[in-house]
Amino acid sequence: MIQTTLEKWHALVDSKNAAGLAGILAEDAVFHSPVVHSPQKGKALTQMYLAAAFHVLSGDDFKYVRVVASGNDAVLEFETVVDGITVNGVDMIRCNDEGLITDFKVMVRPLKAINLLHQKMKIMLEQMGRA
């Protein structure tokens, strides 16, 4: 099941189509941020955080360098450069049997990348109406 979900995810990432996120998220989706302690619950919050990440991370340098998928789960390692800082991270995605994303966790390294993303995501979320 996750393969179909990943095809849709990659198409959205490649086209930078944040509006298309609504079509692949379950109503009870949960987003786990690398800097916000509490999970962001619900489709609307998950979509807002992922849309903000699209704006912050999806430059020309963004690429997935490893994908491990099985059943309803996938782990996607990514690399990108933001403001001259190399960002290495992992997206952990779980979908339900309908192929909709129910859980999305992001982990990032190194520390200077986390600090930079924290700053940039805060600004982007404020612009989108959520601090």
Contact map, one row per residue, 1 for C-alpha under 8 A:
11111000000000000000000000000000000000000000000000000000000000000000001100000000000000000000001011100000000000000000000000000000000
11111100000000000000000000000000000000000000000000000000000000000000111111000000000000000000011000100000000000000000000000000000000
11111110000000000000000000000000000000000000000000000000000000000000100000000000000000000000000000000000000000000000000000000000000
11111111000000000000000000000000000000000000000000000000000000000000000000000000000000000000000000100000000000000000000000000000000
11111111100000000000000100000000000000000000000000000000000000000000000000000000000000000000001000111000000000000000000000000000000
01111111110000000000000000000000000000000000000000000000000000000000000000000000000000000000000000000000000000000000000000000000000
00111111111000000000000000000000000000000000000000000000000000000000000000000000000000000000000000000000000000000000000000000000000
00011111111100000000000100000000000000000000000000000000000000000000000000000000000000000000000000000000000000000000000000000000000
00001111111110000000000100000000000000000000000000000000000000000000000000000000000000000000000000000000000000000000000000000000000
00000111111111000000000000000000000000000000000000000000000000000000000000000000000000000000000000000000000000000000000000000000000
00000011111111100000000000000000000000000000000000000000000000000000000000000000000000000000000000000000000000000000000000000000000
00000001111111111101100000000000000000000000000000000000000000000000000000000000000000000000000000000000000000000000000000000000000
00000000111111111100000000000000000000000000000000000100010000000000000000000000000000000000000000000000000000000000000000000000000
00000000011111111000000000000000000000000000000000000000000000000000000000000000000000000000000000000000000000000000000000000000000
00000000001111111000000000000000000000000000000000000000000000000000000000000000000000000000000000000000000000000000000000000000000
00000000000111111100000000000000000000000000000000000100010000000000000000000000000000000000000000000000000000000000000000000000000
00000000000111111111100000000000000000000000000000000000000000000000000000000000000000000000000000000000000000000000000000000000000
00000000000110011111100000000000000000000000000001100100000000000000000000000000000000000000000000000000000000000000000000000000000
00000000000000001111110000000000000000000000000000100000000000000000000000000000000000000000000000000000000000000000000000000000000
00000000000100001111111100000000000000000000000000000000000000000000000000000000000000000000000000000000000000000000000000000000000
00000000000100001111111110000000000000000000001001100000000000000000000000000000000000000000000000000000000000000000000000000000000
00000000000000000011111110000000000000000010001000000000000000000000000000000000000000000000000000000000000000000000000000000000000
00000000000000000001111110000000000000000000000000000000000000000000000000000000000000000000000000000000000000000000000000000000000
00001001100000000001111111000000000000000000000000000000000000000000000000000000000000000000000000111000000000000000000000000000000
00000000000000000000111111101000000000000010001000000000000000000000000000000000000000000000000000011100000000000000000000000000000
00000000000000000000000111111000000000000010000000000000000000000000000000000000000000000000000000011100000000000000000000000000000
00000000000000000000000011111000000000000110000000000000000000000000000000000000000000000000000000000100000000000000000000000000000
00000000000000000000000001111100000000001110000000000000000000000000000000000000000000000000000000000100000000000000000000000000000
00000000000000000000000011111110000000001110010000000000000000000000000000000000000000000000000000001111000000000000000000000000000
00000000000000000000000000011111000000111110010000000000000000000000000000000000000000000000000000000111000000000000000000000000000
00000000000000000000000000001111100000111000110010000000000000000000000000000000000000000000000000000011100000000000000000000000000
00000000000000000000000000000111110111110000000000000000000000000000000000000000000000000000000000000011110000000000000000000000000
00000000000000000000000000000011111110110000000000000000000000000000000000000000000000000000000000000000111000000000000000000000000
00000000000000000000000000000001111110000000000000000000000000000000000000000000000000000000000000000000111100000100000000000000000
00000000000000000000000000000000111110000000000000000000000000000000000000000000000000000000000000000000000000000100010000000000000
00000000000000000000000000000001111111100000000000000000000000000000000000000000000000000000000000000000000000000000000000000000000
00000000000000000000000000000001111111100000000000000000000000000000000000000000000000000000000000000000000000000000000000000000000
00000000000000000000000000000001000111110000000000000000000000000000000000000000000000000000000000000000000000000000000000000000000
00000000000000000000000000000111100111111000000000000000000000000000000000000000000000000000000000000000000000000000000000000000000
00000000000000000000000000000111100001111100110000000000000000000000000000000000000000000000000000000000000000000000000000000000000
00000000000000000000000000011110000000111110110000000000000000000000000000000000000000000000000000000000000000000000000000000000000
00000000000000000000000000111100000000011111110000000000000000000000000000000000000000000000000000000000000000000000000000000000000
00000000000000000000010011111100000000001111111000000000000000000000000000000000000000000000000000000000000000000000000000000000000
00000000000000000000000000000000000000000111111100000000000000000000000000000000000000000000000000000000000000000000000000000000000
00000000000000000000000000000010000000011111111110000000000000000000000000000000000000000000000000000000000000000000000000000000000
00000000000000000000000000001110000000011111111111000000000000000000000000000000000000000000000000000000000000000000000000000000000
00000000000000000000110010000000000000000011111111100000000000000000000000000000000000000000000000000000000000000000000000000000000
00000000000000000000000000000000000000000001111111110000000000000000000000000000000000000000000000000000000000000000000000001001000
00000000000000000000000000000010000000000000111111111000000000000000000000000000000000000000000000000000000000000000000000001000000
00000000000000000100100000000000000000000000011111111100000000000000000000000000000000000000000000000000000000000000000000000000000
00000000000000000110100000000000000000000000001111111110000000000000000000000000000000000000000000000000000000000000000000000000000
00000000000000000000000000000000000000000000000111111111000000000000000000000000000000000000000000000000000000000000000010011001000
00000000000000000000000000000000000000000000000011111111110000000000000000000000000000000000000000000000000000000000000010000000000
00000000000010010100000000000000000000000000000001111111110000000000000000000000000000000000000000000000000000000000000000000000000
00000000000000000000000000000000000000000000000000111111111000000000000000000000000000000000000000000000000000000000000000010000000
00000000000000000000000000000000000000000000000000011111111000000000000000000000010000000000000000000000000000000000100110010000000
00000000000000000000000000000000000000000000000000001111111001000000000000000001110000000000000000000000000000000000000000000000000
00000000000010010000000000000000000000000000000000001111111111000000000000000001000000000000000000000000000000000000000000000000000
00000000000000000000000000000000000000000000000000000011111111000000000000000001110000000000000000000000000000000000000000000000000
00000000000000000000000000000000000000000000000000000000011111000000000000000000000000000000000000000000000000000000000000000000000
00000000000000000000000000000000000000000000000000000000011111100000000000000011100000000000000000000000000000000000000000000000000
00000000000000000000000000000000000000000000000000000000111111110000000000000111100000000000000000000000000000000000000000000000000
00000000000000000000000000000000000000000000000000000000000011111000000000000111000000000000000000000000000000000000000000000000000
00000000000000000000000000000000000000000000000000000000000001111110000000011110000000000000000000000000000000000000000000000000000
00000000000000000000000000000000000000000000000000000000000000111110000000011110000000000000000000000000000000000000000000000000000
00000000000000000000000000000000000000000000000000000000000000011111000000011100000000000000000000000000000000000000000000000000000
00000000000000000000000000000000000000000000000000000000000000011111100001111000000000000000000000000000000000000000000000000000000
00000000000000000000000000000000000000000000000000000000000000000111110001110000000000000000000000000000000000000000000000000000000
01100000000000000000000000000000000000000000000000000000000000000011111111100000000000000000000000000000000000000000000000000000000
01000000000000000000000000000000000000000000000000000000000000000001111111000000000000000000000000000000000000000000000000000000000
11000000000000000000000000000000000000000000000000000000000000000000111110000000000000000000000000000000000000000000000000000000000
11000000000000000000000000000000000000000000000000000000000000000000111111000000000000000000011110000000000000000000000000000000000
01000000000000000000000000000000000000000000000000000000000000000000111111100000000000000001111000000000000000000000000000000000000
01000000000000000000000000000000000000000000000000000000000000000011110111110000000000000001110000000000000000000000000000000000000
00000000000000000000000000000000000000000000000000000000000000000011100011111000000000000111100000000000000000000000000000000000000
00000000000000000000000000000000000000000000000000000000000000011111000001111100000000000111000000000000000000000000000000000000000
00000000000000000000000000000000000000000000000000000000000000011110000000111110000000011110000000000000000000000000000000000000000
00000000000000000000000000000000000000000000000000000000000001111100000000011111000000011110000000000000000000000000000000000000000
00000000000000000000000000000000000000000000000000000000000011111000000000001111100001111000000000000000000000000000000000000000000
00000000000000000000000000000000000000000000000000000000111011100000000000000111110001110000000000000000000000000000000000000000000
00000000000000000000000000000000000000000000000000000000101011000000000000000011111111100000000000000000000000000000000000000000000
00000000000000000000000000000000000000000000000000000001101000000000000000000001111111100000000000000000000000000000000000000000000
00000000000000000000000000000000000000000000000000000000000000000000000000000000111110000000000000000000000000000000000000000000000
00000000000000000000000000000000000000000000000000000000000000000000000000000000111111000000000000000000000000000000000000000000000
00000000000000000000000000000000000000000000000000000000000000000000000000000000111111100000000000000000000000011000000000000000000
00000000000000000000000000000000000000000000000000000000000000000000000000000011110111110000000000000000000000001000000000000000000
00000000000000000000000000000000000000000000000000000000000000000000000000000011110011111000000000000000000111001000000000000000000
00000000000000000000000000000000000000000000000000000000000000000000000000001111000001111100000000000000000111001000000000000000000
00000000000000000000000000000000000000000000000000000000000000000000000000001110000000111110000000000000011110000000000000000000000
00000000000000000000000000000000000000000000000000000000000000000000000000111100000000011111000000000000011100000000000000000000000
00000000000000000000000000000000000000000000000000000000000000000000000000111100000000001111100000000001111000000000000000000000000
00000000000000000000000000000000000000000000000000000000000000000000000011110000000000000111110000000011110000000000000000000000000
00000000000000000000000000000000000000000000000000000000000000000000000011100000000000000011111000001111100000000000000000000000000
01000000000000000000000000000000000000000000000000000000000000000000000111000000000000000001111100001111000000000000000000000000000
11001000000000000000000000000000000000000000000000000000000000000000000110000000000000000000111111111110000000000000000000000000000
00000000000000000000000000000000000000000000000000000000000000000000000100000000000000000000011111111100000000000000000000000000000
10000000000000000000000000000000000000000000000000000000000000000000000100000000000000000000001111110000000000000000000000000000000
10000000000000000000000000000000000000000000000000000000000000000000000000000000000000000000001111110000000000000000000000000000000
11011000000000000000000100000000000000000000000000000000000000000000000000000000000000000000001111111000000000000000000000000000000
00001000000000000000000111000000000000000000000000000000000000000000000000000000000000000000001111111100000000000000000000000000000
00001000000000000000000111001000000000000000000000000000000000000000000000000000000000000000111100111111000000000000000000000000000
00000000000000000000000011111100000000000000000000000000000000000000000000000000000000000000111100011111000000000000000000000000000
00000000000000000000000000001111000000000000000000000000000000000000000000000000000000000001111000001111100000000000000000000000000
00000000000000000000000000001111000000000000000000000000000000000000000000000000000000000011110000001111110000000000000000000000000
00000000000000000000000000000011110000000000000000000000000000000000000000000000000000000011100000000011111000000000000000000000000
00000000000000000000000000000001110000000000000000000000000000000000000000000000000000001111000000000001111100000000000000000000000
00000000000000000000000000000000110000000000000000000000000000000000000000000000000000001110000000000000111110000000000000000000000
00000000000000000000000000000000010000000000000000000000000000000000000000000000000000111100000000000000011111001100000000000000000
00000000000000000000000000000000000000000000000000000000000000000000000000000000000000111000000000000000001111111100000000000000000
00000000000000000000000000000000000000000000000000000000000000000000000000000000000000110000000000000000000111111100000000000000000
00000000000000000000000000000000000000000000000000000000000000000000000000000000000000000000000000000000000011111110000000000000000
00000000000000000000000000000000000000000000000000000000000000000000000000000000000010000000000000000000000011111111000000000000000
00000000000000000000000000000000000000000000000000000000000000000000000000000000000011110000000000000000000111111111100000000000000
00000000000000000000000000000000011000000000000000000000000000000000000000000000000000000000000000000000000111111111110000000000000
00000000000000000000000000000000000000000000000000000000000000000000000000000000000000000000000000000000000000111111111000000000000
00000000000000000000000000000000000000000000000000000000000000000000000000000000000000000000000000000000000000011111111100000000000
00000000000000000000000000000000000000000000000000000001000000000000000000000000000000000000000000000000000000001111111110000000000
00000000000000000000000000000000001000000000000000000000000000000000000000000000000000000000000000000000000000000111111111000000000
00000000000000000000000000000000000000000000000000000000000000000000000000000000000000000000000000000000000000000011111111100000000
00000000000000000000000000000000000000000000000000000001000000000000000000000000000000000000000000000000000000000001111111110000000
00000000000000000000000000000000000000000000000000011001000000000000000000000000000000000000000000000000000000000000111111111000000
00000000000000000000000000000000000000000000000000000000000000000000000000000000000000000000000000000000000000000000011111111100001
00000000000000000000000000000000000000000000000000000000000000000000000000000000000000000000000000000000000000000000001111111110001
00000000000000000000000000000000000000000000000000010011000000000000000000000000000000000000000000000000000000000000000111111111000
00000000000000000000000000000000000000000000000110010000000000000000000000000000000000000000000000000000000000000000000011111111111
00000000000000000000000000000000000000000000000000000000000000000000000000000000000000000000000000000000000000000000000001111111111
00000000000000000000000000000000000000000000000000000000000000000000000000000000000000000000000000000000000000000000000000111111110
00000000000000000000000000000000000000000000000100010000000000000000000000000000000000000000000000000000000000000000000000011111110
00000000000000000000000000000000000000000000000000000000000000000000000000000000000000000000000000000000000000000000000000001111111
00000000000000000000000000000000000000000000000000000000000000000000000000000000000000000000000000000000000000000000000000001111111
00000000000000000000000000000000000000000000000000000000000000000000000000000000000000000000000000000000000000000000000001101100111
